[in-house]
């Protein structure tokens, strides 16, 4: 049967939820959020589609998202065990990919001890130090503002070092350390293997039983993750058995409690990999989108830097305590997260029992996609949504974690960290890390575009997690105190 298409070549859905919508794998491979946004405008905030043998529903409205994923979180908090991500790469483990069961609760319990706000307060000094190193490296590698620089690898290393310290109690000492390239390459490969391009493998069982390009990539990535992060676990285990003092970190805790928690080597390796991938990709991508975006807005930079000069001055770097007194930079961070969520579709939920919502039937094991792109670009909530405008958040002092729990879902500032019981457990770390990095870059540098080198904000690198394509900018020290404060 030929698939009906509209004048744009998009497959035509067959109606409301509960009736099949024919998915288009070729169109969904590269810009799925634009496809889902188009369909949301055409068919409403809740519709269904089939990909292979799997029924999906797409949620594009904050009220519906809250009704399903928060109010009915006991039903809509599980995960579909995707063949490539869940079964092949993570081997049935991983916080984000695990169904809502005892394995997930165990891994969440272990992870939470390092990710709750109280724990983050305990290692804010680490996030503070790495943000300072980031600015220092940008100053040095840009030759004090005299040479163009791509800030992306430096942002990646900043996020990587934060996660390395939390997970393994270690860090890299330079951008050229071999672990920087290897860890960031593994993260990017994960994002490319688990994007929409893998849907055929996930939802056509025949492809799961024969070797193909995607299954071979998934198996190799699993091997590389266990070899890299599992190898680091074995090294720490050896040091502990020799009586060496090992810094407090996730791996140390897991090794001490592996008997009690019944953790084997693969459990620990994949849990570490989940930290290293999720914890690096989100924060590094936001820093990268900020540095790609902000050079085009000198007036926004000037307003933010005037706030910095008024609150912080020029004799020290901004700190976590300063955020409450700098609403404009707080608003800039939120607006970057709204405009360039690295995970537009997040990790889908799945319902564990039949459910009827507003008279529409959602059968058990339906995959539920949170269409954050449409919600972030809703003109009724965000006027002129494609314009970068921090002023829309100037009177909003809530943090992302506070915003996620607002009674009125439409007042939530963004949906970058997901929703309900499966909301990202690392959002407190991410918020603090992003604030420190962005506020300090603004404190230190005037960021300018390079004539003849336009920055592409529409294209991106990665499939499930997005970061900008490589670019260069000028990062010019704002005043003579920058070098001195950085200790250079």
N, C-alpha and C positions, 0 to 999 in steps of 0.2 A: 504494500500500500504506500503511495506517495504521501509524504508529509506536507500538509498545507502550510504555506508561508505567507506573510504579509508583504507589503511593497518594499520593506527593508530587508527581506530575506529571513526574518525571524520566524521560527515555527509558531503557529497560532495555538495557544492553549485552548482547551475545550470547556472552560467554564470554571465554576467555583470549586472550592475545596471538596474533595470526595469524588470528583470526576477527573479523569486522566488529562494531564497536559503533556504533550510530547516534548521532551527535552531535546536540545540540539547540542550534541557533544562538540562538534567543531566550533560552534560559536562560543560555547562555554569555556573553552580551553584557555583563552587569554584574558578576556575582560568580563568575567562572569558577573561582577557587581553591576556593570552597565546593562547587561541583559536583564538581570533581575529588577533593576530600577525601571527599565522600560516596561517590563511586564507589570510591575506594581502600579505604574501610572495607568496602564491599560486595563488591568483586571482587578485592581484593588489591593488592600494591604495584607490579604491572606489568600493564597492560591496554592495549587498543587501541581506537580509535574513528575514524570517518570524519567529516571535515568537507568537504562538496563532493566534490572528486575527490582529496583528500589523506588518506592514512593517517597517523595519529598513534599513538605509544605514550607512555604517561604513567608516569614513574618516580617512586615515592613512598617509596623506601627508600635509605638511604645506601650500603649495600653494592652494590646494583644500580647506583646512580649512579657509584660508583667503578669498578666492573667495566666499564661501558660507556664512560664519558666520560674516565676516567683510564687504566686498564689498556689499553683498546682505543681510546685517543684518536686514533690514526692513522685509524681508521674513523669515529669518532663526533664529529669536531671541525669538520665543515663546517656551513654554514648553508643553509637553503632560501631561494632568492631570491624572497621574498614580493613579489607584484606591487606592493602599495602602498608598503611600507617600503623594500624593496631597489631595485626597478626605477624607481618613480615618484619618491619623495621623495629617496632617496640616489643615484639614477641609477647604480646598480651599484657605488657606492663606500661608504665608511663602514666603520670597523673592526668594529663589531658585526654588521653585516648582510651582509658579504662572504663568499662561499664560501671554503673552505680552499684557497687557490690563491696564485699569485705576487702578485696584486694585494693580497690580504690580508697576505702576508708583507712586502711593501714598506711598506704603511701601518702595520703593526704595528712594523716596524723604525724608522720615523720617529717614531711615537708613543712607543715605548719609551724613546727617548733623553731624553724629558721626564717619564716616569712611573716608571722604575725607582727603587728606594729611594735609590741614590746621588744621582740627580737631585733627588729630593724633599728630601734633606738640604741640597742647595744652595739651595733657595728656601723652607726652613722659615720664614725671617724674613718672607716674604710672608704665609704662613698665620698666623703669629703676629700680625702687624700687623692683618690683617683681622678676626681674632677679637677683638682689642682694640677695633677700631672698632665691631664688632657690639655689644659690651657697652656701649660709650659711647653708641651710638645708642639702645639700649634704655633706658638711664638717662635720656637727654635727652627722648625722645619719650614716655616714661611720666611725665614731669614729676617725676622723682626718686621714682617709686613712688606718686604721688598720682592718676594717671589710668590707666584701663584701656588696654591695648595689645594689638594683634595682632602677635605676633613674627614671623609668617610672611614678610612682605615683607622684613624686615631679615635673616632667615636666607637668603632667596633672594639678596639683594644680596651678602651675605658670600661665598657660594659662587660667585656670578657674578664678583665681583672677583678671586677666586683664579684662576678659569679665564681671565678676560680678561688677567691678568698673565702667566700661563703661555703663552697662545696668541698674544696680540697685544702684550704688553708695555705694557698700559695698564690703567686702572681707572676706575670711576665715582666722582664726588666727593660724591654725595648720593643718597638714596633717590628723589629727584625727577628724577634724570638720565633723559632720554628712553630711553637704551639699556637701563635697568633694566626698564622696562615692556615694551619691544619684545622683548628677549632672553627674559624670563620668559614672555611670551605665546607666542613661537615654541616654546619648550620644552613648554609645556602643550598647544599644538596638536599637536605631534608625539606626545605621550602619548595624546591623544584620537584621533588618526588611526591609530595603530598598535596599539590595543587589540583585544580580541576582536571588537568591532563591525565590524572590517574583514575578518573571515574570509570573508564571502560574496564579497567582491571578490577576495580572494586565491585562493580555491579553486573558484570557478565561472567558468571562462574566458569565458563569454558576457558577464558583467558587465565584463570587462576591455576589451571591444571596443566598448562603448557608453558615452557620457557618463552619469555618475551622480554623486550627491552626494559619495561618498567619493573617487572618482577625481579629481573637480574640486578637492576640498579638498587632495588629495595633490599635484596639480600646482601649486596656488597656494602651498603650503607650500615646495615645492622652489624656486620662484621667489623667495619671501621669504627663504629661507635664503641663497641665492646672492647676492641683492641686499644683504642685511645683512652677512654675513661675507665674501662675496667683495668687497664694496665696501671693507671695512676692509683686506683684503689689497692691493687696488689702491692705497689711500692709503699703506700702508707701502712698497710697491714704488716709488711716486713719490718718497717721502722718501729712500729708499736711493739712488735714481738721482741725486738732487740732492746726494748726499754728506752728508746729515744722519745723525748718529749715532742708530741705532735700538737700543733695549734688546734683549738676547738673548731670543728667544721662538721659539715653534714656527713662526710665519709667516716670520720672518727666516731660519731654517734652511731652510725649504722653498724660499724664493725663491733662496737661495744654491745650492741643490742641485737645482733643478727640472730642469735639463738632464741631470744625472747620473741622477736618479731618474725622468726622463721624466714630470714632473708638469705637467698643464695647469691652467687656472683652475678648472674644475669639480672636479678632483681635490682641489686645495687648499681650495676653499670647503667641500666636503662633509666633508673631514677635520677642518677647524676646527669645522664644525657638530656633528660627532659629539662632539668634546671639549666644546663648549659645552652640548650637551643632556645627555649622559651624566654629565659632570663636575659639572653644577649640580644636576640632578634628584635624584641619590642622596643627596648630602651635605645639601642643603637640606631634603629630605624627612625625613631622620633627625633633624635639628635641630628641625624643626617637630613631628614626632611626640613628641619628648622634651618640648618645652614644652607640648604639649597633654596629655600623660600625667602628668607629674610633679606638677602641683598637687593631684592626688587622693591623693598619698602623702606627707603631711607627715613621717611617721616615716622614710621613705627619704631625703627631703631632709635631715632633721636628722642622720642617720647620715653622709651624704656630707659635709655641711658640718663636722661634727666632725672627719672625716678631713682635710679641707682646712685647718682651723685648726691641727691637730696637725702636718701636714707642711709646709704653705706659710706659715701665719700670715696676718696681715691687712695686711701692709705691701707685698705684691707680688702679682701675678697668678700662677696656676699655669702652668708651662711644660711643654714636651714631656718634659724630663728628670724631671719629677715623677711621670709616669705609673707608672713601675715601683714607686713607693713608695705608690701609692694604689689598692690592689686593689678597693676598694668602688666607686669611680667608674668604674674600668675595667669592673667587672661591670655597672654601670648601662648603660654604652654598649652592651655586648654584649646585654643583655636588651632594650633598645629595638630593636636590630637584629633580634633573634629575633621579638619581638612584632609589629613593624611594618615588615617588609621592604617597601620601596617597589615592588619588582618580584617579586611572588610567583611568577610563571612565567618570569621572565627572558626571554632570547632563545633560542628553541628551537635545538637541534642537529639535524643530519641525517646519516644514515650514507651513506657513499660506495660501499658494496658490500653484497651480501647477507651476513647474519650470523645465526648460530644461537646463542641464549643459553639455557642450561638446557633444551635440547630444544625451544625455541620459535623459530620462524623470523621474522626481521625483514628484510623485503625492502629492497633498495637504495632510497634516497630517501624513507625513512620519517622523518617529523619526530618528534624526541624531546623531550618536554617534561619539565623538571625541576620536579616538584611540591613546591616548598619549603614551601608552607603546611602540608602534611601532615607533612613532616619536622620543621618547627619546632614543631608541636603534637602530637608523638608522646608520649603519657604515659609510655611506657617509658623514653624518653630525658629528657623534661622533665616531671616529676610536676606535676600540676595546671597543665597548659600554658597555660590562658587567664588565669592569674593573673600579674601583673607582680611578679617576685620576683628581684631581682639576686643574692640569696644563692646561687642555683643556679650562679653563675659565680665565686664568691668565691675558690675555690682554683685557678682557671684563669687563669694569667698569660700564656698565648699570645696573640699578635696574630692577627688574621684571616688574614693571609698565612701565618703559621706553622701555624695550625690547618688551613688548606686542604691542607697537605702531610702531615698525620698518617697513619701507617700504617693505623690503625683509623678508618675513615670515620665510625663512630658517635660518635667522640670529637670530631668537628668541632663547633665552637660554633654556627655558623650557616652558611647557604648563600647569603647575600645577594649575594655576588660571583660566583656561578656555580661552574663546575667544569671541570677539565681544561685543555686547551690554549687554550680560549676563555674562561678565567677573566678577570674584569675587569682590564685592565692598569692601571687607575687606583686600585686598592684601597689602595696605600700612601699616596697623596695623601689619599684619603677618610678613612682611619683617623686620620691626623694632624689633618686639618681638623676632623673630628667631635670628637675628643678635646679639642682646644683650645677649641672653641665651648662644648661641654657643661660642661667643668670650670670654665670662666670664668663661665658663667651661674650655676652653682651657687655659685661663690665670691662673686659679687656680689649675688645676689637671693634673697629668699624668694618663691617663686612660689605664688600662691593663686588658687583659683577665684573667680569673681564670683557672689555669690548671685543666683539666678534666671537665670543664663546657663550652663546645662549644656554641657559639651564633648562632642560626639559622636565617639567613638572607633571606631565601627563604619562610619559613612559616610565617604566620601572624595571627593577631587577628582582627576580623571584616570582613564584607563582602563588603559593599560599601566603607567604610573608613577603611584604613589599618594601624595598628600599630604593632610593633614586638611582638612576643610571649614573656612572661616574661623571663627575664635574669638577671644575676648579673655580676658586674664588680668590679674591684678595682679602687677607685678614690683617688689617692695619692697626697697630696699637693705638689706643685712643689718647693716651697721655703718657708723660715721661715717668709716671710712677709704676706703670705696668711691669717693666723689667725688674724694678726693685722689689715690688711685692711678691713677684714670682720667684725671687731668690736667684736671679740669673745675672 
